[in-house]
Amino acid sequence: MPVTVLVVAKAPIPGLAKTRLAATVGDRTAADIAAAALLDTLDAVAATPVTHRVVAMTGELDQACRAGEIHDRLADFTVITQRGDGFADRLANAHADAATARQPVLQIGMDTPQVSAALLTGCARRLLQVPAVLGLARDGGWWVLGVADGASAGCLRDVPMSRADTGAVTLGAFEHTGISVSLVEELHDVDTVDDIPAVRAACSPSSRFAQVTRGL
């Protein structure tokens, strides 16, 4: 499919990754969980039948948990550096940078390791038919955003991120600019230790995330 899948990711470095989760399980364990989630996500994207796969990365990957495995997996992706002041700005810029292929961009993060190639394929197919798609997260945010025109993601710059109303405000921002948004499946993402059981239950038992979170 003529779609670019964009993964916006942060190097899973102990002490910097998943700080809310780390408050309960410790810095190293939290970073290892983040690394597992990222790798599972990259596997799903790699198996999705699209023409371009891009990762917008921030942080020193050489200092991250599972750095060698992540480096090897990224060989199948175009890797770009996040740029901008603040997360909203970096998101908008990542969309603009990934849109250089002049085709729709479907963007996800690394907090939903249960995502599958089948689910991403369905989202990509929907995006080929509509101006934008949005998948809300159970915590009030969102896990996937697709835009037919990369420039339209510029409205994200005014959206406050990591809040209980981020999903609703994002939807409103697109509608305010006259862009019709098609909602796709809602998912549970991982922010705290309380989120782990629901996400693990939706993952394959053989996934890295399921394996690393057993017992939590």
SEMARNU-511324 format. One line per 8 residues: their letters; for each residue x, y, z of N, C-alpha, C, CB. Coordinates in nm, 2 decimals, m for minus. Glycine has a CB too. Layout:
% SEMARNU-511324
a	X Y Z X Y Z X Y Z X Y Z | ...
% end
This chain:
% SEMARNU-511324
mpvtvlvv	0.08 m0.12 0.00 0.00 0.00 0.00 0.09 0.12 0.00 m0.09 0.00 0.12 | 0.05 0.23 m0.07 0.13 0.35 m0.08 0.11 0.44 0.05 0.09 0.43 m0.20 | 0.16 0.39 0.16 0.14 0.45 0.29 0.28 0.45 0.36 0.03 0.39 0.38 | 0.31 0.55 0.43 0.43 0.55 0.52 0.39 0.53 0.66 0.51 0.69 0.50 | 0.44 0.43 0.73 0.42 0.41 0.87 0.53 0.47 0.94 0.40 0.25 0.91 | 0.50 0.56 1.03 0.60 0.64 1.11 0.59 0.60 1.26 0.57 0.79 1.10 | 0.70 0.55 1.31 0.71 0.52 1.46 0.78 0.63 1.53 0.77 0.38 1.48 | 0.72 0.70 1.62 0.79 0.80 1.70 0.84 0.74 1.83 0.69 0.93 1.73
akapipgl	0.97 0.73 1.85 1.02 0.65 1.96 1.13 0.73 2.04 1.09 0.53 1.90 | 1.14 0.69 2.16 1.25 0.74 2.25 1.34 0.63 2.29 1.18 0.81 2.38 | 1.47 0.65 2.28 1.56 0.55 2.32 1.54 0.50 2.47 1.71 0.60 2.31 | 1.52 0.37 2.49 1.48 0.32 2.62 1.61 0.32 2.72 1.42 0.18 2.61 | 1.64 0.44 2.77 1.76 0.45 2.85 1.72 0.45 3.00 1.84 0.58 2.82 | 1.78 0.37 3.08 1.74 0.36 3.22 1.75 0.50 3.29 1.83 0.27 3.30 | 1.65 0.54 3.36 1.64 0.67 3.42 1.57 0.78 3.34 1.78 0.72 3.45 | 1.56 0.75 3.21 1.49 0.85 3.12 1.37 0.79 3.05 1.59 0.89 3.01
aktrlaat	1.36 0.66 3.04 1.24 0.59 2.98 1.14 0.55 3.08 1.29 0.47 2.90 | 1.01 0.57 3.05 0.90 0.53 3.13 0.92 0.56 3.28 0.89 0.38 3.11 | 0.93 0.69 3.31 0.96 0.73 3.44 0.85 0.70 3.54 0.99 0.88 3.45 | 0.72 0.71 3.49 0.61 0.68 3.58 0.61 0.53 3.61 0.47 0.72 3.51 | 0.64 0.45 3.52 0.65 0.30 3.54 0.77 0.27 3.63 0.66 0.23 3.41 | 0.88 0.35 3.61 1.01 0.33 3.69 0.99 0.36 3.84 1.12 0.41 3.63 | 0.89 0.44 3.87 0.87 0.48 4.01 0.83 0.35 4.09 0.76 0.58 4.02 | 0.77 0.25 4.02 0.73 0.13 4.08 0.82 0.01 4.06 0.59 0.09 4.03
vgdrtaad	0.88 0.00 3.94 0.96 m0.12 3.91 1.11 m0.09 3.90 0.91 m0.18 3.78 | 1.15 0.03 3.91 1.29 0.07 3.90 1.33 0.11 3.76 1.37 m0.05 3.94 | 1.44 0.18 3.75 1.48 0.24 3.62 1.51 0.14 3.52 1.59 0.33 3.64 | 1.59 0.04 3.56 1.64 m0.06 3.46 1.52 m0.15 3.41 1.74 m0.15 3.53 | 1.44 m0.19 3.49 1.32 m0.28 3.45 1.23 m0.20 3.36 1.25 m0.33 3.57 | 1.20 m0.07 3.40 1.12 0.01 3.31 1.17 0.03 3.17 1.09 0.15 3.38 | 1.31 0.05 3.17 1.37 0.07 3.04 1.37 m0.06 2.95 1.51 0.12 3.05 | 1.38 m0.17 3.02 1.38 m0.30 2.95 1.24 m0.32 2.90 1.43 m0.41 3.04
iaaaalld	1.14 m0.29 2.97 1.00 m0.30 2.93 0.98 m0.21 2.81 0.90 m0.27 3.04 | 1.03 m0.09 2.81 1.01 0.00 2.70 1.08 m0.05 2.58 1.07 0.14 2.74 | 1.20 m0.11 2.59 1.27 m0.17 2.48 1.20 m0.28 2.42 1.41 m0.22 2.53 | 1.14 m0.37 2.50 1.06 m0.48 2.45 0.94 m0.43 2.38 1.02 m0.57 2.57 | 0.87 m0.33 2.43 0.76 m0.27 2.36 0.80 m0.21 2.23 0.69 m0.16 2.45 | 0.91 m0.14 2.22 0.95 m0.08 2.09 0.98 m0.19 1.99 1.08 0.00 2.12 | 1.05 m0.30 2.03 1.09 m0.40 1.94 0.97 m0.48 1.89 1.18 m0.50 2.01 | 0.87 m0.50 1.98 0.74 m0.57 1.93 0.67 m0.48 1.83 0.65 m0.60 2.05
tldavaat	0.67 m0.35 1.86 0.61 m0.25 1.77 0.68 m0.25 1.63 0.61 m0.11 1.83 | 0.81 m0.25 1.63 0.88 m0.25 1.51 0.86 m0.38 1.43 1.03 m0.24 1.53 | 0.84 m0.49 1.49 0.81 m0.62 1.43 0.68 m0.61 1.35 0.81 m0.73 1.53 | 0.58 m0.55 1.42 0.45 m0.54 1.36 0.45 m0.44 1.24 0.35 m0.48 1.47 | 0.52 m0.33 1.25 0.53 m0.24 1.14 0.61 m0.31 1.02 0.61 m0.11 1.18 | 0.71 m0.38 1.05 0.79 m0.45 0.95 0.71 m0.55 0.87 0.91 m0.52 1.01 | 0.61 m0.61 0.94 0.52 m0.70 0.87 0.40 m0.64 0.80 0.47 m0.81 0.97 | 0.38 m0.51 0.81 0.27 m0.44 0.75 0.30 m0.41 0.60 0.24 m0.31 0.83
pvthrvva	0.22 m0.44 0.51 0.25 m0.43 0.37 0.23 m0.28 0.32 0.16 m0.52 0.28 | 0.33 m0.20 0.36 0.33 m0.06 0.31 0.46 m0.03 0.24 0.31 0.04 0.43 | 0.47 0.08 0.17 0.58 0.11 0.09 0.70 0.17 0.17 0.55 0.20 m0.02 | 0.67 0.24 0.28 0.78 0.31 0.35 0.75 0.29 0.50 0.78 0.46 0.32 | 0.87 0.27 0.57 0.86 0.26 0.72 0.97 0.35 0.78 0.89 0.11 0.76 | 0.93 0.44 0.86 1.02 0.54 0.92 1.01 0.54 1.07 0.98 0.68 0.86 | 1.13 0.56 1.13 1.13 0.57 1.28 1.19 0.71 1.31 1.22 0.46 1.35 | 1.12 0.79 1.38 1.17 0.92 1.43 1.22 0.90 1.57 1.06 1.04 1.42
mtgeldqa	1.35 0.91 1.59 1.41 0.87 1.72 1.47 0.99 1.80 1.52 0.76 1.70 | 1.46 0.98 1.93 1.53 1.08 2.01 1.60 1.00 2.12 1.43 1.18 2.07 | 1.71 1.06 2.16 1.79 0.99 2.27 1.91 0.91 2.21 1.71 0.90 2.35 | 2.01 0.89 2.30 2.13 0.81 2.26 2.10 0.66 2.26 2.25 0.85 2.35 | 2.08 0.60 2.15 2.04 0.46 2.14 2.15 0.37 2.20 2.01 0.42 2.00 | 2.28 0.41 2.19 2.39 0.33 2.24 2.38 0.31 2.39 2.52 0.39 2.20 | 2.31 0.40 2.46 2.29 0.39 2.60 2.17 0.31 2.65 2.29 0.53 2.67 | 2.09 0.27 2.55 1.96 0.21 2.58 1.97 0.06 2.61 1.87 0.23 2.46
crageihd	1.87 0.01 2.68 1.85 m0.13 2.70 1.83 m0.20 2.56 1.74 m0.17 2.79 | 1.89 m0.32 2.54 1.87 m0.39 2.42 1.92 m0.31 2.30 1.73 m0.44 2.40 | 2.02 m0.23 2.32 2.07 m0.14 2.21 2.11 m0.22 2.08 2.19 m0.06 2.26 | 2.18 m0.33 2.10 2.22 m0.41 1.98 2.10 m0.46 1.91 2.31 m0.52 2.02 | 2.00 m0.52 1.98 1.89 m0.57 1.91 1.81 m0.46 1.84 1.80 m0.65 2.01 | 1.80 m0.35 1.90 1.72 m0.24 1.84 1.80 m0.19 1.72 1.70 m0.12 1.94 | 1.93 m0.17 1.73 2.01 m0.13 1.61 1.98 m0.23 1.49 2.16 m0.12 1.64 | 1.99 m0.35 1.52 1.97 m0.45 1.41 1.83 m0.44 1.35 1.99 m0.60 1.47
rladftvi	1.73 m0.42 1.44 1.59 m0.41 1.39 1.57 m0.29 1.30 1.49 m0.42 1.50 | 1.64 m0.18 1.34 1.62 m0.06 1.26 1.68 m0.06 1.12 1.68 0.06 1.34 | 1.76 m0.17 1.09 1.81 m0.18 0.96 1.71 m0.19 0.85 1.90 m0.30 0.95 | 1.58 m0.22 0.89 1.47 m0.23 0.79 1.39 m0.10 0.79 1.38 m0.35 0.83 | 1.44 0.00 0.85 1.36 0.13 0.86 1.45 0.24 0.81 1.31 0.15 1.00 | 1.39 0.35 0.77 1.45 0.48 0.76 1.45 0.55 0.89 1.39 0.56 0.64 | 1.56 0.58 0.95 1.57 0.64 1.08 1.60 0.79 1.06 1.67 0.57 1.17 | 1.51 0.88 1.12 1.53 1.02 1.12 1.54 1.07 1.27 1.42 1.09 1.05
tqrgdgfa	1.59 1.18 1.29 1.61 1.24 1.43 1.49 1.33 1.45 1.74 1.31 1.44 | 1.43 1.32 1.57 1.32 1.41 1.61 1.38 1.55 1.62 1.25 1.36 1.74 | 1.30 1.65 1.59 1.34 1.79 1.60 1.23 1.87 1.65 1.40 1.84 1.47 | 1.26 1.98 1.72 1.15 2.07 1.77 1.16 2.08 1.92 1.02 2.01 1.73 | 1.08 2.18 1.97 1.08 2.21 2.11 0.95 2.16 2.17 1.08 2.37 2.14 | 0.96 2.06 2.25 0.84 2.00 2.31 0.78 1.88 2.22 0.73 2.10 2.33 | 0.71 1.79 2.29 0.67 1.67 2.22 0.57 1.70 2.10 0.60 1.58 2.32 | 0.48 1.79 2.12 0.38 1.83 2.02 0.45 1.88 1.89 0.28 1.93 2.07
drlanaha	0.55 1.96 1.91 0.63 2.02 1.80 0.71 1.90 1.73 0.73 2.12 1.85 | 0.76 1.81 1.81 0.84 1.70 1.75 0.75 1.61 1.67 0.91 1.62 1.85 | 0.63 1.59 1.72 0.53 1.51 1.64 0.50 1.57 1.51 0.40 1.49 1.73 | 0.46 1.69 1.51 0.43 1.76 1.39 0.55 1.76 1.29 0.39 1.91 1.41 | 0.66 1.78 1.34 0.78 1.78 1.25 0.81 1.64 1.20 0.91 1.83 1.33 | 0.79 1.54 1.28 0.81 1.40 1.23 0.72 1.37 1.12 0.79 1.30 1.35 | 0.59 1.41 1.13 0.50 1.39 1.02 0.55 1.46 0.89 0.36 1.44 1.06 | 0.59 1.58 0.91 0.64 1.66 0.79 0.76 1.59 0.73 0.67 1.81 0.83
daatarqp	0.85 1.55 0.81 0.97 1.48 0.76 0.94 1.35 0.69 1.07 1.46 0.87 | 0.85 1.27 0.75 0.81 1.14 0.69 0.73 1.16 0.57 0.74 1.06 0.80 | 0.66 1.27 0.55 0.58 1.29 0.43 0.65 1.32 0.31 0.48 1.40 0.46 | 0.78 1.32 0.31 0.86 1.35 0.19 0.83 1.25 0.08 1.01 1.36 0.22 | 0.78 1.14 0.11 0.74 1.04 0.01 0.62 1.08 m0.06 0.73 0.90 0.07 | 0.55 1.19 m0.02 0.43 1.24 m0.08 0.32 1.13 m0.08 0.46 1.29 m0.22 | 0.30 1.07 0.03 0.19 0.98 0.04 0.14 0.98 0.19 0.24 0.83 0.01 | 0.03 0.92 0.22 m0.03 0.93 0.36 0.07 0.88 0.46 m0.16 0.86 0.36
vlqigmdt	0.07 0.93 0.58 0.15 0.89 0.69 0.07 0.84 0.81 0.24 1.01 0.74 | 0.10 0.72 0.85 0.03 0.66 0.96 0.13 0.65 1.08 m0.03 0.52 0.93 | 0.10 0.73 1.18 0.20 0.74 1.29 0.16 0.67 1.42 0.23 0.88 1.32 | 0.25 0.59 1.48 0.22 0.53 1.61 0.34 0.56 1.70 0.20 0.38 1.59 | 0.32 0.53 1.83 0.43 0.54 1.93 0.48 0.40 1.96 0.38 0.61 2.05 | 0.54 0.39 2.08 0.60 0.26 2.13 0.53 0.21 2.25 0.75 0.28 2.15 | 0.41 0.26 2.29 0.35 0.23 2.41 0.23 0.12 2.39 0.29 0.35 2.48 | 0.22 0.07 2.27 0.11 m0.03 2.25 0.17 m0.15 2.18 0.00 0.04 2.16
pqvsaall	0.25 m0.23 2.25 0.32 m0.34 2.19 0.22 m0.45 2.14 0.41 m0.40 2.29 | 0.10 m0.44 2.18 0.00 m0.54 2.13 m0.05 m0.51 1.99 m0.12 m0.54 2.22 | 0.00 m0.40 1.93 m0.04 m0.37 1.80 0.01 m0.48 1.70 0.01 m0.23 1.75 | m0.08 m0.51 1.60 m0.04 m0.62 1.51 m0.03 m0.57 1.37 m0.15 m0.73 1.52 | 0.03 m0.64 1.28 0.04 m0.61 1.14 m0.10 m0.60 1.08 0.12 m0.71 1.06 | m0.19 m0.69 1.12 m0.33 m0.69 1.07 m0.40 m0.56 1.11 m0.41 m0.81 1.12 | m0.39 m0.51 1.24 m0.45 m0.39 1.28 m0.39 m0.27 1.20 m0.43 m0.37 1.43 | m0.26 m0.26 1.19 m0.20 m0.15 1.12 m0.24 m0.15 0.97 m0.05 m0.16 1.13
tgcarrll	m0.25 m0.27 0.91 m0.30 m0.28 0.77 m0.44 m0.23 0.76 m0.29 m0.43 0.72 | m0.52 m0.26 0.85 m0.66 m0.20 0.85 m0.66 m0.05 0.86 m0.74 m0.26 0.95 | m0.58 0.00 0.95 m0.57 0.15 0.96 m0.52 0.21 0.83 m0.48 0.18 1.08 | m0.42 0.15 0.77 m0.36 0.20 0.65 m0.46 0.20 0.54 m0.23 0.12 0.61 | m0.54 0.10 0.52 m0.64 0.09 0.42 m0.74 0.20 0.44 m0.70 m0.05 0.42 | m0.78 0.22 0.57 m0.88 0.32 0.60 m0.82 0.46 0.56 m0.92 0.32 0.74 | m0.69 0.48 0.58 m0.63 0.61 0.56 m0.63 0.64 0.41 m0.49 0.62 0.61 | m0.63 0.54 0.33 m0.63 0.56 0.18 m0.76 0.61 0.13 m0.59 0.43 0.11
qvpavlgl	m0.86 0.61 0.22 m1.00 0.64 0.18 m1.05 0.77 0.25 m1.09 0.53 0.21 | m0.98 0.82 0.35 m1.03 0.93 0.43 m0.91 1.03 0.45 m1.09 0.89 0.56 | m0.94 1.16 0.49 m0.84 1.26 0.51 m0.75 1.23 0.64 m0.90 1.39 0.53 | m0.81 1.16 0.74 m0.73 1.14 0.86 m0.80 1.02 0.94 m0.73 1.26 0.95 | m0.72 0.95 1.02 m0.77 0.85 1.11 m0.70 0.87 1.25 m0.73 0.70 1.06 | m0.78 0.84 1.35 m0.73 0.85 1.49 m0.78 0.74 1.57 m0.78 0.99 1.55 | m0.68 0.68 1.64 m0.72 0.57 1.74 m0.69 0.62 1.88 m0.63 0.45 1.71 | m0.80 0.63 1.96 m0.79 0.68 2.09 m0.73 0.58 2.19 m0.93 0.73 2.14
ardggwwv	m0.67 0.62 2.29 m0.62 0.53 2.40 m0.71 0.54 2.52 m0.47 0.57 2.44 | m0.71 0.43 2.60 m0.80 0.43 2.71 m0.77 0.53 2.82 m0.79 0.29 2.78 | m0.65 0.59 2.82 m0.61 0.69 2.92 m0.65 0.83 2.88 m0.47 0.68 2.95 | m0.71 0.84 2.76 m0.76 0.97 2.72 m0.67 1.03 2.61 m0.76 1.07 2.83 | m0.56 0.97 2.58 m0.47 1.01 2.47 m0.50 0.94 2.34 m0.32 0.98 2.51 | m0.40 0.92 2.26 m0.43 0.84 2.13 m0.30 0.76 2.10 m0.46 0.94 2.02 | m0.32 0.65 2.03 m0.21 0.56 2.00 m0.18 0.56 1.85 m0.25 0.42 2.04 | m0.26 0.60 1.76 m0.23 0.61 1.62 m0.30 0.73 1.56 m0.28 0.48 1.55
lgvadgas	m0.23 0.80 1.47 m0.28 0.91 1.39 m0.23 0.90 1.25 m0.23 1.05 1.46 | m0.33 0.90 1.16 m0.29 0.90 1.02 m0.34 1.02 0.95 m0.34 0.77 0.95 | m0.26 1.08 0.86 m0.31 1.19 0.78 m0.27 1.17 0.63 m0.24 1.32 0.83 | m0.37 1.20 0.55 m0.34 1.19 0.40 m0.24 1.29 0.35 m0.47 1.20 0.33 | m0.24 1.41 0.42 m0.15 1.52 0.38 m0.07 1.55 0.51 m0.23 1.64 0.33 | 0.06 1.53 0.50 0.15 1.55 0.62 0.14 1.69 0.68 0.29 1.52 0.58 | 0.11 1.79 0.59 0.10 1.92 0.64 m0.01 1.94 0.74 0.09 2.02 0.53 | m0.11 1.86 0.73 m0.23 1.88 0.82 m0.20 1.84 0.96 m0.35 1.79 0.77
agclrdvp	m0.09 1.77 0.99 m0.05 1.73 1.12 0.01 1.85 1.20 0.05 1.62 1.12 | 0.02 1.96 1.13 0.07 2.09 1.19 m0.02 2.13 1.30 0.09 2.19 1.09 | m0.14 2.10 1.30 m0.24 2.14 1.41 m0.20 2.08 1.54 m0.38 2.11 1.37 | m0.12 1.97 1.54 m0.07 1.91 1.67 0.01 2.00 1.75 0.01 1.78 1.64 | 0.07 2.10 1.69 0.16 2.19 1.77 0.08 2.26 1.88 0.22 2.30 1.68 | m0.05 2.28 1.87 m0.13 2.35 1.97 m0.20 2.26 2.06 m0.22 2.44 1.90 | m0.17 2.13 2.05 m0.24 2.03 2.13 m0.15 1.99 2.26 m0.27 1.90 2.05 | m0.21 2.01 2.38 m0.13 1.97 2.50 m0.12 1.82 2.51 m0.20 2.03 2.63
msradtga	0.00 1.77 2.52 0.02 1.62 2.52 0.03 1.56 2.66 0.15 1.59 2.45 | 0.01 1.43 2.67 0.02 1.36 2.79 m0.08 1.41 2.90 0.16 1.37 2.85 | m0.20 1.43 2.85 m0.31 1.47 2.94 m0.43 1.38 2.92 m0.35 1.62 2.92 | m0.52 1.38 3.01 m0.64 1.30 3.00 m0.73 1.34 2.89 m0.72 1.30 3.13 | m0.72 1.46 2.84 m0.80 1.51 2.73 m0.73 1.52 2.60 m0.87 1.64 2.77 | m0.60 1.47 2.59 m0.53 1.49 2.47 m0.60 1.43 2.34 m0.39 1.42 2.48 | m0.66 1.32 2.36 m0.73 1.26 2.24 m0.84 1.34 2.19 m0.78 1.12 2.28 | m0.92 1.39 2.29 m1.04 1.47 2.25 m0.99 1.61 2.19 m1.13 1.50 2.38
vtlgafeh	m0.89 1.67 2.25 m0.84 1.79 2.20 m0.78 1.77 2.06 m0.73 1.86 2.29 | m0.71 1.66 2.03 m0.65 1.63 1.90 m0.77 1.62 1.80 m0.57 1.50 1.91 | m0.87 1.55 1.83 m0.98 1.53 1.74 m1.05 1.67 1.71 m1.09 1.44 1.81 | m1.06 1.75 1.82 m1.12 1.88 1.80 m1.03 1.97 1.71 m1.14 1.95 1.93 | m0.90 1.96 1.73 m0.80 2.04 1.65 m0.82 2.01 1.50 m0.66 2.02 1.69 | m0.83 1.88 1.46 m0.84 1.85 1.32 m0.98 1.89 1.27 m0.83 1.70 1.30 | m1.08 1.87 1.35 m1.22 1.92 1.30 m1.22 2.07 1.29 m1.32 1.87 1.40 | m1.15 2.14 1.37 m1.15 2.29 1.36 m1.09 2.33 1.23 m1.07 2.35 1.48
tgisvslv	m0.99 2.26 1.18 m0.93 2.29 1.05 m1.00 2.24 0.93 m0.79 2.24 1.05 | m1.12 2.18 0.96 m1.20 2.13 0.85 m1.16 1.99 0.80 m1.20 2.22 0.74 | m1.08 1.92 0.87 m1.03 1.78 0.83 m1.12 1.68 0.90 m0.88 1.76 0.87 | m1.19 1.60 0.82 m1.27 1.49 0.87 m1.19 1.38 0.92 m1.37 1.44 0.77 | m1.22 1.33 1.05 m1.14 1.23 1.11 m1.22 1.10 1.12 m1.08 1.28 1.25 | m1.17 0.99 1.08 m1.23 0.86 1.10 m1.17 0.79 1.22 m1.22 0.77 0.97 | m1.25 0.75 1.32 m1.19 0.68 1.44 m1.17 0.53 1.41 m1.29 0.70 1.56 | m1.06 0.48 1.46 m1.03 0.34 1.45 m1.03 0.28 1.59 m0.90 0.31 1.38
eelhdvdt	m0.99 0.16 1.60 m1.00 0.08 1.73 m0.92 0.15 1.84 m0.94 m0.06 1.71 | m0.99 0.16 1.96 m0.92 0.21 2.08 m0.84 0.10 2.14 m1.03 0.26 2.18 | m0.72 0.14 2.19 m0.63 0.05 2.26 m0.59 0.10 2.40 m0.50 0.03 2.17 | m0.54 0.01 2.48 m0.48 0.04 2.61 m0.33 0.06 2.59 m0.52 m0.07 2.72 | m0.28 0.17 2.64 m0.13 0.18 2.63 m0.07 0.17 2.77 m0.10 0.32 2.56 | 0.07 0.17 2.77 0.14 0.14 2.89 0.21 0.27 2.94 0.25 0.03 2.86 | 0.16 0.31 3.06 0.22 0.43 3.13 0.27 0.39 3.27 0.12 0.54 3.13 | 0.19 0.31 3.33 0.22 0.27 3.47 0.21 0.12 3.49 0.12 0.34 3.57
vddipavr	0.25 0.07 3.60 0.24 m0.08 3.62 0.10 m0.13 3.62 0.31 m0.11 3.76 | 0.00 m0.05 3.65 m0.14 m0.09 3.65 m0.18 m0.12 3.50 m0.23 0.01 3.71 | m0.12 m0.06 3.41 m0.16 m0.08 3.27 m0.11 m0.21 3.21 m0.10 0.03 3.18 | m0.01 m0.27 3.27 0.06 m0.39 3.22 m0.03 m0.51 3.20 0.18 m0.43 3.30 | m0.11 m0.55 3.29 m0.19 m0.67 3.27 m0.28 m0.67 3.15 m0.28 m0.70 3.39 | m0.35 m0.55 3.13 m0.44 m0.54 3.01 m0.37 m0.55 2.88 m0.52 m0.42 3.02 | m0.25 m0.48 2.87 m0.17 m0.48 2.75 m0.11 m0.62 2.73 m0.06 m0.38 2.76 | m0.06 m0.68 2.83 0.00 m0.81 2.82 m0.10 m0.92 2.77 0.06 m0.86 2.95
aacspssr	m0.22 m0.90 2.82 m0.33 m1.00 2.78 m0.36 m0.99 2.63 m0.46 m0.97 2.86 | m0.34 m0.87 2.57 m0.36 m0.85 2.43 m0.25 m0.88 2.34 m0.40 m0.70 2.40 | m0.13 m0.91 2.40 m0.01 m0.95 2.33 0.00 m1.10 2.31 0.12 m0.90 2.40 | 0.08 m1.14 2.21 0.11 m1.28 2.19 0.19 m1.32 2.32 0.19 m1.31 2.06 | 0.17 m1.44 2.37 0.24 m1.49 2.48 0.39 m1.50 2.45 0.20 m1.63 2.53 | 0.43 m1.51 2.33 0.57 m1.52 2.29 0.64 m1.38 2.26 0.59 m1.61 2.17 | 0.56 m1.28 2.28 0.61 m1.14 2.25 0.71 m1.10 2.36 0.50 m1.04 2.25 | 0.80 m1.02 2.32 0.90 m0.97 2.42 0.83 m0.90 2.54 1.00 m0.87 2.35
faqvtrgl	0.73 m0.82 2.51 0.66 m0.75 2.62 0.60 m0.85 2.72 0.55 m0.66 2.56 | 0.53 m0.95 2.67 0.47 m1.05 2.76 0.58 m1.12 2.84 0.39 m1.15 2.68 | 0.69 m1.15 2.78 0.79 m1.23 2.85 0.86 m1.14 2.96 0.90 m1.27 2.75 | 0.89 m1.01 2.93 0.96 m0.93 3.02 0.87 m0.88 3.14 1.02 m0.81 2.95 | 0.74 m0.89 3.12 0.65 m0.84 3.22 0.58 m0.95 3.30 0.54 m0.75 3.16 | 0.62 m1.07 3.28 0.57 m1.18 3.36 0.60 m1.16 3.51 0.62 m1.32 3.31 | 0.51 m1.17 3.59 0.53 m1.16 3.73 0.50 m1.02 3.78 0.67 m1.19 3.76 | 0.48 m0.92 3.69 0.45 m0.78 3.73 0.30 m0.76 3.74 0.51 m0.68 3.64
% end
